[in-house]
Amino acid sequence: MRSLAAALDLRPTKQRGQNFVIDANTVRRIVRVADLRPDDVVVEVGPGLGSLTLGLLDHAARVVAIEVEPALASALAATVAEQAPGHADRLEVVAADALRVSELPGPAPTALVANLPYNVSVPVLLHLFGLLPSLRRSLVMVQSEVADRLVAGPGSRTYGIPSVKAAWYADVRPAGQIGRTVFWPAPNVDSGLVAFDHRPPPATTAARAEVFQVVDHAFAQRRKTLRAALAGLAGSGAAAESALRAAGVDPKERGEALRVDDFARIAEHLARTP
């Protein structure tokens, strides 16, 4: 990996959140925990120099790698052709910003596996989950603090917007810790693996955007009661209280106590509020 970077005259930057995995055992561990099937179509975000890409190609039918850095995107296919020529025809490189991707080439993806850039990990994850309803399973490596937020349950001090929105798409669980020394350059924080078992969203007549709007307002000021937090969205505190009671939620409760299903019910009743 260092030799490839030198050949490309590449220096990892904090702006891109670039910390490349250079430990082969860590790559094997990620691929093993991802539990891929031979027919899986895997989306990888930020393949960088290609260490994880090579591991994924050993276990999946196809890998679609989304890379925003032009030099890395153009070099990835050549790296795979040199290191694993038998897999080269199963790699598709998409040179784009994952946050702005609106479609992907080829068969519908069934898995997402990625070492996500620290600075945009949650927005990228939620964007791709919304874009790719065909996903069966995902495994991402993120900063430990982000991992804690994604897997947190109601009542936890780390429970918040990422926790609820991730739960809209999947059952979420921690899948292990990753130390700093497996990266180049080594980050100043530890990392964690988070696994997602995708399932249909909660049964609701409310649109996802409506539910997420309720979530955003509920956590905008964590210490506010839901009646106060949702007053602006509902039009008044009284309207918010009416919708909350109709949804079976105590207006004095706070957002940190609710599950994604609760937010969906609230969104339904807010939509009916005159």
C-alpha positions in Angstrom: 0.0 0.0 0.0 2.8 2.4 0.8 4.5 1.6 -2.5 1.3 2.3 -4.4 0.9 5.6 -2.6 4.5 6.5 -3.4 4.0 5.7 -7.1 0.9 7.9 -7.2 2.7 10.6 -5.2 -0.2 10.4 -2.8 -0.2 11.9 0.7 -3.3 11.0 2.8 -5.3 14.1 3.8 -7.4 14.9 6.8 -9.7 16.9 4.5 -10.8 13.6 2.8 -10.7 11.7 6.0 -8.1 9.3 4.5 -6.8 6.6 6.7 -5.8 3.6 4.7 -6.0 0.0 6.1 -2.5 -1.5 5.7 -2.9 -4.6 7.9 -3.8 -7.8 6.0 -5.2 -9.5 9.1 -7.6 -6.6 9.6 -8.8 -6.9 6.0 -9.4 -10.6 6.5 -11.3 -9.9 9.7 -13.6 -7.3 8.0 -14.3 -9.6 5.1 -15.1 -12.5 7.5 -17.4 -10.5 9.7 -19.2 -9.1 6.6 -20.5 -12.7 6.0 -20.6 -12.3 2.2 -22.1 -14.9 -0.1 -20.5 -15.9 -3.4 -23.4 -14.2 -5.3 -23.2 -10.9 -3.4 -22.8 -7.6 -5.2 -20.8 -5.4 -2.8 -20.7 -1.6 -2.7 -17.4 -0.3 -1.2 -17.1 3.4 -0.4 -13.6 5.0 -0.3 -11.6 2.0 -1.5 -8.5 4.2 -1.4 -5.4 2.1 -2.3 -7.5 -1.1 -2.7 -6.5 -3.3 0.3 -10.1 -4.0 1.3 -11.2 -4.2 -2.4 -8.9 -7.1 -3.0 -10.3 -8.9 0.0 -13.9 -8.4 -1.0 -13.2 -9.6 -4.6 -12.1 -12.9 -3.1 -15.5 -13.5 -1.6 -18.1 -11.7 -3.7 -19.4 -11.9 -7.3 -18.9 -8.2 -7.9 -17.5 -5.1 -6.2 -18.7 -1.6 -7.1 -16.1 0.8 -5.6 -17.0 4.5 -5.2 -14.0 6.7 -4.9 -14.0 10.5 -4.9 -10.2 11.0 -5.3 -9.5 11.0 -9.1 -6.0 9.6 -8.8 -7.1 6.7 -6.6 -10.2 6.0 -8.7 -8.0 5.8 -11.9 -5.4 3.6 -10.2 -7.7 1.0 -8.5 -8.5 -1.1 -11.6 -4.8 -1.3 -12.4 -4.0 -2.4 -8.9 -6.5 -5.2 -9.0 -5.4 -6.3 -12.5 -1.8 -6.5 -11.1 -2.5 -8.1 -7.7 -5.5 -10.2 -8.6 -5.9 -10.5 -12.4 -8.5 -13.2 -12.1 -10.8 -10.8 -10.4 -10.3 -7.7 -12.5 -13.5 -8.2 -14.6 -15.6 -8.3 -11.4 -14.6 -4.8 -10.3 -16.5 -1.6 -11.3 -15.0 1.7 -10.2 -17.3 4.7 -9.9 -15.3 8.0 -9.7 -17.7 10.1 -7.7 -18.6 11.6 -4.4 -20.7 8.9 -2.5 -22.9 11.7 -1.1 -23.9 12.7 -4.6 -24.3 9.4 -6.3 -27.9 8.9 -7.5 -27.5 5.5 -9.2 -24.9 2.7 -9.5 -24.1 0.6 -12.6 -24.9 -3.1 -12.9 -27.0 -5.5 -10.8 -28.7 -4.2 -7.6 -26.2 -4.3 -4.7 -26.8 -6.7 -1.9 -24.1 -5.7 0.6 -22.2 -2.6 1.6 -18.8 -3.0 3.2 -16.5 0.0 3.7 -13.9 1.8 5.8 -15.8 5.1 5.8 -14.1 8.5 5.9 -14.4 9.8 9.4 -15.7 13.2 8.5 -18.7 12.1 6.4 -19.4 8.6 7.6 -23.0 9.0 8.8 -24.3 11.2 5.9 -22.7 8.8 3.4 -24.2 5.7 5.2 -27.7 7.2 5.4 -27.6 8.4 1.8 -26.6 5.0 0.4 -29.1 3.1 2.6 -31.9 5.3 1.2 -30.6 4.9 -2.4 -30.1 1.1 -2.2 -33.2 -0.7 -0.8 -31.8 -4.0 -2.2 -29.1 -4.2 0.5 -29.2 -7.3 2.6 -26.3 -6.7 4.9 -23.8 -3.9 5.6 -20.6 -3.7 7.6 -18.8 -0.4 8.1 -15.7 0.7 10.0 -16.1 4.1 11.5 -14.7 6.2 14.4 -15.5 4.5 17.7 -17.6 7.5 18.8 -19.7 7.2 15.7 -20.0 3.5 16.1 -21.4 4.1 19.6 -24.0 6.5 18.3 -25.1 4.2 15.5 -25.7 1.2 17.8 -27.1 3.0 20.8 -30.6 2.3 22.1 -33.2 4.5 23.7 -32.2 5.9 27.0 -28.5 5.8 26.2 -26.6 9.1 26.4 -25.2 8.4 22.9 -28.7 7.7 21.5 -29.7 10.3 18.9 -30.4 11.1 15.3 -27.9 8.6 13.8 -29.2 5.8 16.0 -32.9 6.4 15.0 -32.3 6.9 11.3 -30.1 3.8 11.0 -32.8 1.8 12.8 -35.2 2.9 10.1 -33.3 0.7 7.6 -31.8 -2.1 9.7 -31.2 -3.9 12.9 -27.9 -2.5 14.1 -25.3 -4.0 16.3 -21.6 -3.6 17.2 -19.2 -6.0 15.4 -15.9 -5.3 17.1 -13.2 -2.8 17.8 -10.3 -1.8 15.6 -7.0 -0.3 16.9 -5.2 2.7 15.4 -2.0 0.9 14.2 -3.7 -0.9 11.3 -4.1 2.4 9.5 -1.7 4.6 7.5 -1.5 7.3 8.7 -2.6 6.2 12.2 -5.6 8.3 13.3 -5.9 9.9 16.7 -8.9 7.8 17.6 -9.9 4.1 17.7 -12.4 2.6 15.2 -15.3 0.3 15.5 -17.1 -2.1 13.2 -20.9 -1.8 12.9 -23.1 -4.4 11.3 -26.5 -3.8 9.8 -29.0 -6.5 9.0 -31.4 -4.8 6.6 -35.1 -5.1 6.9 -38.2 -3.2 5.7 -38.8 0.1 7.5 -41.5 0.3 10.2 -45.0 0.0 8.8 -46.4 3.5 8.6 -48.4 5.8 6.3 -45.8 8.6 6.9 -43.1 9.1 4.4 -39.5 8.6 5.4 -38.8 12.3 5.1 -41.6 13.1 7.4 -40.4 10.7 10.1 -36.8 12.0 9.8 -38.1 15.5 10.1 -39.7 14.6 13.4 -36.5 12.9 14.6 -34.4 16.0 13.7 -36.7 18.3 15.7 -36.9 15.9 18.6 -33.2 15.9 19.1 -32.4 19.5 18.1 -32.5 20.4 21.8 -32.2 17.2 23.7 -33.4 18.6 27.1 -36.7 19.8 25.7 -39.9 17.8 26.1 -41.4 16.5 22.9 -44.3 18.9 23.3 -41.8 21.8 23.2 -39.4 20.3 20.7 -42.2 19.6 18.1 -44.2 22.8 18.6 -42.6 24.5 15.7 -43.2 21.6 13.4 -46.8 21.1 14.5 -47.7 24.8 14.5 -48.2 25.1 18.2 -47.5 23.3 21.5 -51.1 22.4 21.7 -51.1 20.8 18.3 -47.9 18.9 19.1 -49.4 17.6 22.3 -52.5 16.5 20.5 -50.5 14.5 17.9 -48.3 13.0 20.6 -51.2 11.8 22.7 -52.9 10.3 19.6 -49.6 8.5 18.9 -49.6 7.1 22.4 -46.6 9.1 23.5 -46.4 11.2 26.7 -45.9 14.9 25.6 -43.5 15.3 28.6 -41.2 12.6 27.3 -38.0 13.4 25.5 -36.8 12.1 22.1 -34.0 10.0 23.7 -36.7 7.7 25.2 -38.4 6.8 21.8 -37.8 4.1 19.3 -38.0 4.5 15.5 -41.6 3.1 15.5 -42.6 5.8 18.0 -41.3 8.5 15.7 -43.2 7.0 12.8 -46.5 7.1 14.7 -45.9 10.7 15.7 -45.2 11.6 12.1 -48.5 10.0 11.0 -50.5 12.0 13.6 -48.7 15.2 12.9 -49.7 14.8 9.2 -53.3 14.6 10.3 -53.1 17.7 12.6 -55.2 20.6 11.2 
